[in-house]
Amino acid sequence: MIEPFLNKIHQGDCLDLLKKIPDNSVDMTFADPPFNLKKGYKSYKDSLALQEYLEWCEKWILEMVRVTKPTGSIFLHNIPKWLTYYAGFLNKVADFKHWISWDAPSMPMGKTLQPSHYGILFYAKNIKELKFYEIRYPHKRDRKSKYLSKDYGGKKPILHPFGSLVSDVWTDIHRVKHNKYRDEHPCQLPVHLLERIVLMSTDENDIVLDPFNGTGTTALAAKRLGRQFIGFELDSEYVAITNKKLEQEIPNSKLGDCWVSYYLDKVVTLRDSDWEELKEYFYIPEKPEDIDHTSIILKSKVTVSSPLKNGYNIEIHNMRLFEKETIYPAANGIHKKKK
Ligand SMILES: C[S@@+](CC[C@H](N)C(=O)[O-])C[C@H]1O[C@@H](n2cnc3c(N)ncnc32)[C@H](O)[C@@H]1O
């Protein structure tokens, strides 16, 4: 039975815990394991002998595939070196979909090219049955002039007003840099990275499992997006940090009736199939060629029919802002009023 595991972070060894999850019961599994790089975790020694590390990885990878439904996906995040081995394990039991390159700098080790990306392996349990949604992200622009960074030549007028379809190279999501957004954990991932993965591979109420919870990035993304989650984590302090964060989250990462991913006050990922419904929430330049220098922006003052918190009544443009203490730039026309 999977029910007792749902929407909880379970403290313990993921190999033991995975064994308790029934076959074909989870819609998406995501793992960000220790990289065997001598990182300073509280309960885990991150420096195994090569063969020992790989044998251990193969065991939990095979378990992840076993618990995933035939329509489901398996994501593995790591440095390229370990992903080359992971792909070998996965090719025997699942179907390759993508090797996503996430542009994010890491520490140089010895005499090497500067390591500047992590990989995210994306496998289908069964490629013929895979649930998958195309997603879009905002066009990249010059920070000052706001012109499009890429030269699309004569194709500008036919560009999608929101942004391009997401490719297998992700350059728009950055590591958590500011200490005020970081937990006491050496390698916390950004939530909107996981939200993107959740949006492209699952539906509302689907089950997402992360065997290496850390401080709960995957669980948080799943909860914000109205999915169910299961997290496993060896360290009780990381479990406690996650539970505290989860208590403060509600499933409200929406625009209208559609689930979307926000970073600060901007939508950073949406589903292509939701665009017809979502476009009314944006100011879109009238002349298609103006997309070259004018971003589309979210409209303000959309009334939200949600329970109000903290005695504030807020005129907002999206669900995620309704709880915030501080409100976003006046330029967007968003403001909050005391009740
Ligand atoms: C790279 S971190 C994951 C970080 C996570 N993605 C986040 O954003 O917070 C790996 C985590 O796996 C945990 N861990 C290590 N071995 C484990 C095991 N056998 N079972 C469960 N968790 C384990 C470590 O304590 C660490 O928190």
The ligand as a MOL file (V3000), in Angstrom:
LIG
                    3D

  0  0  0     0  0            999 V3000
M  V30 BEGIN CTAB
M  V30 COUNTS 27 29 0 0 0
M  V30 BEGIN ATOM
M  V30 1 C 22.5560 16.0380 -2.8310 0
M  V30 2 S 21.6110 15.9990 -1.3780 0 CHG=1
M  V30 3 C 19.9580 16.2690 -1.9090 0
M  V30 4 C 19.5810 17.7240 -1.8670 0
M  V30 5 C 18.1430 17.9660 -2.2770 0
M  V30 6 N 17.9410 17.7410 -3.6930 0
M  V30 7 C 17.7200 19.3880 -1.9350 0
M  V30 8 O 17.4920 20.1940 -2.8480 0
M  V30 9 O 17.6490 19.7080 -0.7460 0 CHG=-1
M  V30 10 C 21.6190 14.2880 -0.9420 0
M  V30 11 C 20.8810 13.9620 0.3510 0
M  V30 12 O 20.7850 12.5290 0.4730 0
M  V30 13 C 20.8690 12.1880 1.8510 0
M  V30 14 N 21.2620 10.7530 1.8970 0
M  V30 15 C 22.4870 10.2040 1.7480 0
M  V30 16 N 22.4070 8.8650 1.7780 0
M  V30 17 C 21.1150 8.5520 1.9430 0
M  V30 18 C 20.4020 7.3250 2.0420 0
M  V30 19 N 21.0250 6.1490 1.9630 0
M  V30 20 N 19.0610 7.3590 2.1970 0
M  V30 21 C 18.4100 8.5560 2.2640 0
M  V30 22 N 19.0360 9.7480 2.1920 0
M  V30 23 C 20.3580 9.7470 2.0310 0
M  V30 24 C 21.9050 13.1580 2.4150 0
M  V30 25 O 21.7490 13.3130 3.8130 0
M  V30 26 C 21.5540 14.4410 1.6210 0
M  V30 27 O 20.6710 15.2600 2.3500 0
M  V30 END ATOM
M  V30 BEGIN BOND
M  V30 1 1 1 2
M  V30 2 1 2 3
M  V30 3 1 2 10
M  V30 4 1 3 4
M  V30 5 1 4 5
M  V30 6 1 5 6
M  V30 7 1 5 7
M  V30 8 2 7 8
M  V30 9 1 7 9
M  V30 10 1 10 11
M  V30 11 1 11 12
M  V30 12 1 11 26
M  V30 13 1 12 13
M  V30 14 1 13 14
M  V30 15 1 13 24
M  V30 16 1 14 15
M  V30 17 1 14 23
M  V30 18 2 15 16
M  V30 19 1 16 17
M  V30 20 1 17 18
M  V30 21 2 17 23
M  V30 22 1 18 19
M  V30 23 2 18 20
M  V30 24 1 20 21
M  V30 25 2 21 22
M  V30 26 1 22 23
M  V30 27 1 24 25
M  V30 28 1 24 26
M  V30 29 1 26 27
M  V30 END BOND
M  V30 END CTAB
M  END
